[in-house]
Amino acid sequence: MPKGPEKNTKNKALHTKLLNRKKAKLQEEKKEKALRLKALVAKMNQQKNTNE
């Protein structure tokens, strides 16, 4: 009895590496966005305090 088509494992390592790189990039962008937002909030709070 045939067990079905063979699995393609040739490019699996390359694909995993690519996905890990993509995941790391997205995580880095998320961190940078959070830092920018934090800086913006701090700046706005400072402006608000100086206006009062």
Secondary structure, 3 states (H helix, E strand, C coil): CCCCCCCCCCCHHHHHHHHHHHHHHHHHHHHHHHHHHHHHHHHHHHHHHHHC
